[in-house]
Amino acid sequence: MLVHGSMKKYPQLAKEVYEGLTVPTLEEVFKKFGKQANYYIETKSPDVYPGMEEELLQVLEEYKMVDSKGRTKNVLIQSFSKESLMKVHDLNPKLPLVQLFSYKNQATISDQELESIKEYAVGVGPNFSKVDGQYVKMVRNHDLQFHPYTVNERADMKKALEWGATGLFTNYPDVFNEVLREYKHNNNGNK
């Protein structure tokens, strides 16, 4: 579902059939798509909704998204809130977490920051428009995944892959799948 702000930004994606739709709960999503789907879940406004991390982990366990040892093969959890991710990590250190960043200017990150993130997360997710190849190289040199957002242009998708993106967010997954196929073909499947 497109939220109101997205309709203004991407009017070509707004359709009358979407009017009045509601956002499903996480439980409804799990019931519909089951354990075979992959999920990328974000904790939003954890300071406004205290206890959301505990509830999230309870729902993951209830729907058997984590095994008896607390591991998962198809769930990633992300947040802009380091505190929220640290809380999830304290509750279950085996869940893969991604630290989100929203940069207003050119993105910079230090080796110390990356080492700190590595203590609780498997990757970082900055806004793609503010990063460069050097930023990505630093992230990857620390054995962290790189999942930028929101990458909508073909050229940017290709650039993200060339820089070493291990995942990305886009409003056009069909276009990204085409770019990914071309990229893999042109690189003989080495990446």
C-alpha positions as CSV (number, residue, x, y, z in Angstrom):
1,M,0.0,0.0,0.0
2,L,1.2,3.5,-0.8
3,V,1.1,5.9,2.1
4,H,-0.1,9.4,1.4
5,G,3.4,10.9,1.1
6,S,4.3,8.2,-1.4
7,M,1.3,9.1,-3.6
8,K,2.7,12.6,-4.0
9,K,6.2,11.4,-4.8
10,Y,5.2,8.5,-7.1
11,P,1.8,9.5,-8.5
12,Q,2.2,6.9,-11.3
13,L,2.0,4.2,-8.7
14,A,-1.2,5.5,-7.1
15,K,-4.4,3.6,-8.1
16,E,-8.0,4.0,-7.1
17,V,-8.1,0.3,-6.2
18,Y,-5.7,1.0,-3.3
19,E,-7.9,3.7,-1.7
20,G,-9.2,2.6,1.7
21,L,-6.8,-0.4,2.1
22,T,-5.3,-0.9,5.5
23,V,-1.8,-2.1,6.4
24,P,-1.9,-5.8,7.5
25,T,-0.5,-6.7,10.9
26,L,2.7,-8.8,11.0
27,E,0.6,-11.8,12.1
28,E,-1.6,-11.4,9.0
29,V,1.4,-11.2,6.8
30,F,2.9,-14.4,8.4
31,K,-0.4,-16.2,8.0
32,K,-0.7,-15.3,4.4
33,F,3.0,-15.9,3.2
34,G,4.2,-18.4,5.8
35,K,7.7,-19.5,6.8
36,Q,8.9,-19.9,3.2
37,A,8.9,-16.1,2.4
38,N,11.7,-13.8,3.3
39,Y,11.0,-10.9,5.6
40,Y,12.8,-7.6,6.2
41,I,11.2,-6.1,9.3
42,E,11.9,-2.5,10.6
43,T,11.3,-1.4,14.2
44,K,9.9,2.1,13.8
45,S,9.5,4.7,16.6
46,P,10.6,2.3,19.4
47,D,10.5,5.2,21.8
48,V,6.8,5.8,21.1
49,Y,6.0,2.1,21.3
50,P,7.9,0.6,24.3
51,G,8.1,-3.1,24.3
52,M,7.9,-3.5,20.5
53,E,11.1,-5.6,20.4
54,E,9.8,-8.1,22.9
55,E,6.5,-8.3,21.0
56,L,8.3,-8.8,17.7
57,L,10.4,-11.6,19.0
58,Q,7.3,-13.3,20.5
59,V,5.5,-13.1,17.2
60,L,8.6,-14.5,15.4
61,E,8.7,-17.4,17.8
62,E,4.9,-18.0,17.7
63,Y,5.0,-18.2,13.9
64,K,8.2,-20.4,14.0
65,M,10.3,-17.8,12.2
66,V,13.2,-18.7,14.5
67,D,14.3,-22.2,15.4
68,S,14.8,-23.6,18.8
69,K,18.3,-22.1,19.0
70,G,17.0,-18.6,18.1
71,R,18.3,-18.6,14.5
72,T,16.4,-17.6,11.4
73,K,17.1,-18.1,7.7
74,N,14.5,-15.7,6.3
75,V,14.2,-12.7,8.6
76,L,16.3,-9.6,8.8
77,I,15.5,-6.8,11.3
78,Q,16.5,-3.2,10.7
79,S,16.1,0.1,12.5
80,F,17.4,3.6,12.6
81,S,17.4,3.2,16.4
82,K,20.7,1.7,17.6
83,E,19.0,1.2,21.0
84,S,16.2,-0.8,19.5
85,L,18.7,-3.0,17.6
86,M,20.7,-3.4,20.8
87,K,17.6,-4.5,22.7
88,V,16.8,-7.1,20.0
89,H,20.4,-8.3,20.1
90,D,20.3,-8.6,23.9
91,L,17.1,-10.6,23.6
92,N,18.4,-12.8,20.8
93,P,22.0,-12.3,19.7
94,K,21.5,-14.7,16.7
95,L,19.0,-12.6,14.8
96,P,20.6,-10.7,11.8
97,L,20.2,-6.9,12.3
98,V,20.9,-4.0,10.0
99,Q,21.7,-0.5,11.3
100,L,19.9,2.1,9.2
101,F,21.4,5.6,8.6
102,S,19.8,8.7,7.2
103,Y,22.5,11.1,6.0
104,K,21.7,14.8,5.2
105,N,25.1,15.4,3.6
106,Q,27.8,13.1,2.1
107,A,27.9,10.0,4.2
108,T,31.0,9.3,6.3
109,I,31.6,6.5,8.7
110,S,34.7,5.5,10.8
111,D,36.4,2.3,11.4
112,Q,35.4,2.6,15.1
113,E,31.7,3.1,14.2
114,L,31.8,0.1,11.9
115,E,33.5,-2.1,14.6
116,S,30.9,-1.0,17.1
117,I,28.0,-1.8,14.7
118,K,29.6,-5.2,14.0
119,E,29.1,-6.1,17.7
120,Y,25.3,-6.3,17.2
121,A,24.5,-6.1,13.5
122,V,25.4,-7.9,10.2
123,G,25.1,-4.8,8.0
124,V,24.3,-1.1,7.5
125,G,21.6,0.5,5.4
126,P,22.2,4.1,4.4
127,N,20.3,6.4,2.0
128,F,22.1,5.6,-1.3
129,S,22.1,9.1,-2.6
130,K,24.6,10.1,0.1
131,V,27.1,7.3,-0.2
132,D,30.1,6.7,-2.5
133,G,32.2,3.7,-3.4
134,Q,34.7,4.5,-0.6
135,Y,31.9,4.3,2.0
136,V,30.8,0.9,0.7
137,K,34.4,-0.3,0.6
138,M,34.8,0.5,4.3
139,V,31.6,-1.2,5.2
140,R,32.5,-4.4,3.2
141,N,36.1,-4.3,4.5
142,H,34.6,-4.7,8.0
143,D,32.7,-7.8,6.8
144,L,29.3,-6.0,7.1
145,Q,26.6,-6.2,4.5
146,F,25.5,-3.1,2.6
147,H,21.8,-2.6,2.0
148,P,21.1,0.9,0.7
149,Y,17.7,2.6,0.3
150,T,15.9,3.8,-2.0
151,V,17.6,2.9,-5.3
152,N,15.1,3.5,-8.1
153,E,17.2,4.3,-11.1
154,R,18.8,1.5,-13.3
155,A,22.2,3.3,-13.3
156,D,22.1,3.6,-9.5
157,M,21.1,-0.1,-9.1
158,K,24.1,-1.1,-11.3
159,K,26.4,1.2,-9.4
160,A,25.2,-0.2,-6.0
161,L,26.0,-3.7,-7.3
162,E,29.4,-2.7,-8.6
163,W,30.3,-1.1,-5.3
164,G,29.4,-4.3,-3.4
165,A,25.8,-4.0,-2.3
166,T,24.5,-7.2,-0.8
167,G,20.9,-6.1,-1.0
168,L,19.0,-2.9,-1.6
169,F,15.6,-1.2,-1.3
170,T,13.7,0.0,-4.4
171,N,10.2,0.8,-5.5
172,Y,10.9,-1.1,-8.7
173,P,11.9,-4.7,-7.8
174,D,11.1,-5.8,-11.4
175,V,13.6,-3.3,-12.8
176,F,16.2,-4.4,-10.1
177,N,15.7,-8.0,-11.0
178,E,16.5,-7.2,-14.7
179,V,19.6,-5.2,-13.6
180,L,20.7,-8.0,-11.3
181,R,20.3,-10.6,-14.1
182,E,22.3,-8.4,-16.5
183,Y,25.0,-7.8,-13.8
184,K,25.4,-11.4,-13.0
185,H,25.5,-12.3,-16.7
186,N,28.1,-9.7,-17.5
187,N,30.2,-10.7,-14.5
188,N,29.9,-14.5,-15.3
189,G,28.0,-15.1,-12.0
190,N,31.1,-14.3,-9.9
191,K,29.3,-11.8,-7.7
